[in-house]
Structure formats: structure tokens, C-alpha cells
């Protein structure tokens, strides 16, 4: 496994107005198109992408604000490459244009509690009433595989329902949940932020961040 102590984050401010609320796959596609123009065929394994937070309008769109950022994680020895590559890029995300500007490089922040907006696993064949249990078991297996000890749970939304989330990929709606992991050591916190949990990580799924951050809208 990659040494999780040797990665950095790059945060880009955005020039743009709106994005689709469900934009993980479209964001990946826009970035992949730019990578292919520069000679890359696929997203490199040492690059992690986050979706972009914003203010939802309840009609499938989010409004970008001053707190909206596009974030990537990359290995420390690759930071100059990706810093330059993404700077001033214009991404067409389902017809919504955003320009990436004013990048800043930061150290990842260890936190005893991490959250992910959306984690997904392949659970299509399981009775829907059993999905939360199998989902949590899959999370625990993923943590064990990474050698991480922590308490994982699905939180509730403000209306009291489980924090169920979806992402659409090539016309298929994939269901997952918001996830919180508590009682992490500093080392395990960094490890989880680097490796993530579950599938579709190229689309921003499984991206964990310190729970205190306000990134709920992306």
C-alpha cells in the first residue's frame, strides 16, 4: 500500500455559478477528457478526486459559493505536476462550465472522526431491507483490510431518515450511504483519507474528510 504519510491536498477555487447536484461521474468524465488531451489514457492511481460542495436548490442543481472547492489528493512527489495541470482548467460538467483558479496546497488533517458524503458497495442482489446491515459489514471489512480500527455508522438526515445517497453512472442509479467513522488514531485517519472505502472512488465516492468540515451539499 502507498504510504499515507506522503500525500498532499490541492484545493482550487472555482469560477462558475452552478453544477448538477449529482456530478461525480460528469466531473470524472470532464477531467478524463482533459487528461487524454495531455497523453494520459486513464486517471492515474496516485490521484484522488472529490466532488464539489455547494448550496442545493432541491431541483437537482447546486449553487457554487465562496466555500466551494475542487479538491484532489496526490502523492507529494507529484504535487507540482497536478498543481500545474489543473490550474486554470475549464471543465464542462454536463453543460455547466467551471474554471479552476487560485490553487493552494495543504497538508491532510488527521481527525478522530471522518465523514464521507457517499460510500458505495456492490449490494444489488441483497434484499433492500437488509442493505444497511450488509453495507455496514462491508465498511467494517474494508477498514479491516486497511488495518484501520474505528467505529463506523450511517448517520441520519435532518428528517430522521438514514442518510441514503445516490450517484448516477451511465444512466444507472447506484445507491449508497453517507458514512461516519469515529475513534480513529491520527495514523488511521490519514490512511482512511488516502485509501477511502468502497467503489467508484474515481467519481468522488469514498472520499473522507474531517467531520467538522461543512461539505454536505456536494
C-alpha positions as CSV (number, residue, x, y, z in Angstrom):
1,X,0.0,0.0,0.0
2,X,1.1,3.6,-0.6
3,X,2.5,5.3,2.4
4,X,-0.4,7.5,3.5
5,X,2.0,9.9,5.2
6,X,3.3,11.2,1.9
7,X,0.3,12.8,0.2
8,X,-0.9,16.3,0.0
9,X,-4.2,18.1,-0.9
10,X,-4.6,20.8,-3.5
11,X,-7.7,23.0,-3.3
12,X,-8.9,25.0,-6.2
13,X,-11.3,28.0,-6.0
14,X,-14.0,28.0,-8.7
15,X,-15.2,30.5,-11.2
16,X,-18.7,29.4,-12.2
17,X,-22.3,29.5,-11.0
18,X,-23.9,26.1,-10.8
19,X,-23.3,22.4,-11.1
20,X,-25.6,19.3,-11.2
21,X,-26.1,18.1,-7.6
22,X,-25.2,14.6,-8.8
23,X,-22.0,15.5,-10.7
24,X,-19.4,12.8,-9.6
25,X,-19.4,10.9,-12.9
26,X,-19.7,14.0,-15.1
27,X,-16.7,15.6,-13.2
28,X,-14.6,12.5,-13.7
29,X,-15.6,12.4,-17.4
30,X,-14.6,16.1,-17.9
31,X,-11.2,15.5,-16.1
32,X,-10.6,12.3,-18.1
33,X,-11.1,14.3,-21.3
34,X,-8.5,16.8,-20.3
35,X,-6.1,14.1,-19.3
36,X,-6.5,12.3,-22.6
37,X,-5.6,15.6,-24.4
38,X,-2.3,15.6,-22.5
39,X,-1.5,11.9,-23.2
40,X,-3.0,10.1,-20.2
41,X,-5.4,7.3,-21.1
42,X,-6.9,6.9,-17.6
43,X,-7.0,8.6,-14.2
44,X,-3.6,7.8,-12.6
45,X,-3.8,5.6,-9.5
46,X,-2.0,8.2,-7.4
47,X,-4.7,10.8,-7.9
48,X,-7.8,11.1,-5.7
49,X,-10.8,13.3,-6.6
50,X,-13.6,14.9,-4.5
51,X,-16.9,16.1,-5.7
52,X,-17.6,19.8,-5.2
53,X,-19.8,21.2,-2.4
54,X,-22.4,23.9,-3.0
55,X,-25.9,25.1,-2.0
56,X,-28.7,22.8,-3.3
57,X,-31.9,24.2,-4.8
58,X,-33.8,20.9,-4.4
59,X,-34.2,20.7,-8.2
60,X,-31.0,18.8,-9.0
61,X,-28.7,21.8,-9.1
62,X,-26.2,23.3,-6.6
63,X,-25.1,26.9,-6.5
64,X,-21.4,27.5,-6.0
65,X,-20.3,29.9,-3.3
66,X,-17.1,31.1,-1.8
67,X,-16.6,27.9,0.2
68,X,-16.9,25.7,-2.9
69,X,-13.7,24.0,-3.8
70,X,-12.4,21.3,-6.1
71,X,-10.1,19.1,-4.1
72,X,-7.6,16.5,-5.1
73,X,-5.2,14.3,-3.2
74,X,-1.9,13.2,-4.7
75,X,1.5,11.8,-3.7
76,X,3.9,14.5,-2.5
77,X,6.3,13.9,-5.4
78,X,3.5,14.5,-7.9
79,X,2.1,17.7,-6.4
80,X,3.9,20.1,-8.9
81,X,2.6,18.1,-11.8
82,X,-1.0,18.2,-10.8
83,X,-0.8,21.8,-9.4
84,X,0.1,23.0,-12.9
85,X,-2.1,20.6,-14.8
86,X,-5.4,21.7,-13.1
87,X,-4.6,25.4,-12.7
88,X,-6.9,27.5,-14.9
89,X,-8.5,24.4,-16.5
90,X,-12.1,25.0,-17.7
91,X,-14.3,21.9,-17.1
92,X,-17.5,21.3,-18.9
93,X,-19.7,19.3,-16.4
94,X,-22.9,18.5,-18.2
95,X,-23.0,21.9,-19.7
96,X,-22.0,23.7,-16.5
97,X,-18.7,25.5,-17.0
98,X,-16.3,26.0,-14.1
99,X,-12.7,27.3,-14.1
100,X,-10.2,26.1,-11.5
101,X,-8.3,29.0,-10.1
102,X,-6.1,30.1,-7.1
103,X,-4.8,26.6,-6.1
104,X,-3.4,26.1,-2.6
105,X,-1.5,23.2,-1.3
106,X,-2.3,21.9,2.2
107,X,-1.3,19.0,4.5
108,X,-4.0,16.4,5.2
109,X,-5.5,16.9,8.6
110,X,-5.7,14.0,11.0
111,X,-9.0,13.8,12.8
112,X,-10.5,11.3,15.2
113,X,-13.8,11.5,13.3
114,X,-14.1,11.4,9.5
115,X,-17.1,11.6,7.2
116,X,-17.8,10.6,3.6
117,X,-20.8,12.1,1.7
118,X,-21.3,8.9,-0.2
119,X,-19.8,5.3,0.0
120,X,-20.9,2.6,-2.3
121,X,-20.5,-1.2,-2.5
122,X,-21.9,-3.8,-4.8
123,X,-25.0,-4.9,-2.9
124,X,-27.6,-5.1,-5.8
125,X,-28.6,-8.7,-5.1
126,X,-29.4,-8.2,-1.4
127,X,-33.0,-7.7,-0.2
128,X,-33.4,-3.9,0.3
129,X,-34.4,-4.4,3.9
130,X,-31.0,-6.0,4.6
131,X,-28.9,-3.5,2.7
132,X,-27.9,-1.3,5.7
133,X,-26.6,-4.3,7.6
134,X,-24.7,-5.7,4.7
135,X,-23.4,-2.2,3.9
136,X,-22.0,-1.7,7.3
137,X,-20.4,-5.1,7.3
138,X,-18.8,-4.2,4.0
139,X,-17.5,-1.0,5.6
140,X,-16.0,-2.9,8.5
141,X,-14.4,-5.4,6.2
142,X,-12.9,-2.6,4.2
143,X,-11.5,-1.0,7.4
144,X,-10.1,-4.3,8.5
145,X,-8.4,-4.9,5.1
146,X,-6.7,-1.5,5.5
147,X,-5.7,-2.3,9.1
148,X,-7.8,0.5,10.4
149,X,-9.6,0.4,13.8
150,X,-12.7,2.6,14.1
151,X,-16.4,2.7,14.8
152,X,-18.4,3.1,11.6
153,X,-22.1,4.1,11.3
154,X,-24.6,5.5,8.9
155,X,-25.9,8.8,10.3
156,X,-29.4,10.2,9.8
157,X,-30.6,13.1,7.7
158,X,-32.3,16.1,9.4
159,X,-35.7,14.5,8.7
160,X,-34.6,11.4,10.7
161,X,-34.2,9.0,7.8
162,X,-31.0,7.1,7.1
163,X,-28.6,9.3,5.1
164,X,-29.1,7.4,1.8
165,X,-27.4,8.8,-1.2
166,X,-27.2,8.0,-4.9
167,X,-24.9,8.6,-7.9
168,X,-25.9,8.1,-11.5
169,X,-23.3,6.4,-13.7
170,X,-24.0,6.0,-17.4
171,X,-27.8,6.1,-16.7
172,X,-27.7,3.7,-13.8
173,X,-28.6,4.9,-10.4
174,X,-26.2,3.5,-7.7
175,X,-27.3,3.6,-4.1
176,X,-25.0,4.2,-1.1
177,X,-25.0,6.0,2.2
178,X,-23.3,8.8,4.0
179,X,-20.7,7.3,6.4
180,X,-19.0,8.5,9.6
181,X,-16.0,6.7,11.2
182,X,-15.1,7.6,14.8
183,X,-12.4,6.7,17.3
184,X,-9.6,6.9,14.7
185,X,-5.9,7.3,15.6
186,X,-4.0,10.0,13.7
187,X,-2.3,7.3,11.6
188,X,-5.5,5.5,10.7
189,X,-7.2,8.8,9.9
190,X,-4.6,9.7,7.3
191,X,-4.7,6.1,6.0
192,X,-8.5,6.3,5.5
193,X,-8.3,9.7,3.8
194,X,-5.8,8.3,1.3
195,X,-7.3,4.9,0.6
196,X,-11.0,5.7,1.1
197,X,-13.7,3.0,1.3
198,X,-15.9,1.2,-1.3
199,X,-16.0,1.6,-5.1
200,X,-16.5,4.4,-7.6
201,X,-13.7,6.4,-6.0
202,X,-12.8,8.0,-9.4
203,X,-16.3,9.6,-9.1
204,X,-15.7,11.1,-5.7
205,X,-17.2,8.2,-3.7
206,X,-15.5,7.1,-0.5
207,X,-13.7,10.5,0.0
208,X,-13.3,11.0,3.7
209,X,-12.7,14.4,5.4
210,X,-12.7,15.7,8.9
211,X,-16.3,15.7,10.2
212,X,-16.2,19.3,11.2
213,X,-15.9,20.4,7.6
214,X,-19.1,21.7,6.0
215,X,-19.2,19.6,2.8
216,X,-22.7,18.2,2.9
217,X,-24.1,19.8,-0.2
218,X,-22.0,18.3,-3.0
